[in-house]
Amino acid sequence: MSATDARARALSRRIIEHAIAGREGPADVAAAIEGAFRRLNQVMSTVIGPIGFQAVVTRAVHLTRRASPGFDACNVTCGDTVVMTGISELIEREGAAQAGAAAAVLLANVIALLCSFIGEDLTFRLLRRGWTALPGDAESPGAEEA
């Protein structure tokens, strides 16, 4: 695993954990996960556009399905917003922790792909714009409300 991949995985876990903290019902957890991806869409679409973001997410979904078989029934559609289907069902079937782990893998895959396409510095700089107060370390981007 490269340093970029490790950094993307650590950051994605913190973003998703923060997003779902205190959420209880499957719909609330799913909405929080979807909200994190909406924020990412808003930040990254300014650079790669909505079609570019959809392409990156589509590839990341494919990679995530290989790593997280429970994610097979989930789909992500991007445009003006992000719609994630199958997340609530995944939460009901496998629990919020497992669904959060799968969402973190998806987010890490998106971040790693963005790093390879637009560069690590620009990717993490843009992430810091979207997530400014994530608990953890001062350098890493975060979110008060993902």
ChimeraX attribute file (.defattr): number of C-alpha atoms within 10 A of each C-alpha:
attribute: neighborCount
match mode: 1-to-1
recipient: residues
	/A:1	5
	/A:2	8
	/A:3	8
	/A:4	15
	/A:5	16
	/A:6	13
	/A:7	15
	/A:8	24
	/A:9	20
	/A:10	15
	/A:11	23
	/A:12	25
	/A:13	19
	/A:14	19
	/A:15	26
	/A:16	28
	/A:17	19
	/A:18	21
	/A:19	25
	/A:20	22
	/A:21	11
	/A:22	10
	/A:23	15
	/A:24	11
	/A:25	14
	/A:26	19
	/A:27	15
	/A:28	14
	/A:29	25
	/A:30	26
	/A:31	20
	/A:32	22
	/A:33	25
	/A:34	23
	/A:35	21
	/A:36	24
	/A:37	25
	/A:38	20
	/A:39	20
	/A:40	22
	/A:41	23
	/A:42	18
	/A:43	19
	/A:44	19
	/A:45	17
	/A:46	11
	/A:47	14
	/A:48	17
	/A:49	14
	/A:50	18
	/A:51	12
	/A:52	16
	/A:53	22
	/A:54	19
	/A:55	15
	/A:56	19
	/A:57	25
	/A:58	17
	/A:59	14
	/A:60	21
	/A:61	24
	/A:62	15
	/A:63	15
	/A:64	23
	/A:65	17
	/A:66	11
	/A:67	13
	/A:68	17
	/A:69	10
	/A:70	18
	/A:71	21
	/A:72	14
	/A:73	12
	/A:74	15
	/A:75	15
	/A:76	17
	/A:77	15
	/A:78	19
	/A:79	16
	/A:80	11
	/A:81	14
	/A:82	19
	/A:83	17
	/A:84	18
	/A:85	15
	/A:86	16
	/A:87	28
	/A:88	21
	/A:89	16
	/A:90	22
	/A:91	20
	/A:92	14
	/A:93	13
	/A:94	12
	/A:95	15
	/A:96	21
	/A:97	13
	/A:98	16
	/A:99	26
	/A:100	23
	/A:101	16
	/A:102	23
	/A:103	27
	/A:104	24
	/A:105	25
	/A:106	26
	/A:107	27
	/A:108	24
	/A:109	24
	/A:110	26
	/A:111	27
	/A:112	23
	/A:113	20
	/A:114	21
	/A:115	18
	/A:116	12
	/A:117	13
	/A:118	12
	/A:119	12
	/A:120	17
	/A:121	10
	/A:122	14
	/A:123	20
	/A:124	20
	/A:125	12
	/A:126	17
	/A:127	21
	/A:128	18
	/A:129	15
	/A:130	21
	/A:131	20
	/A:132	16
	/A:133	16
	/A:134	21
	/A:135	14
	/A:136	12
	/A:137	9
	/A:138	10
	/A:139	10
	/A:140	19
	/A:141	23
	/A:142	26
	/A:143	21
	/A:144	13
	/A:145	17
	/A:146	23
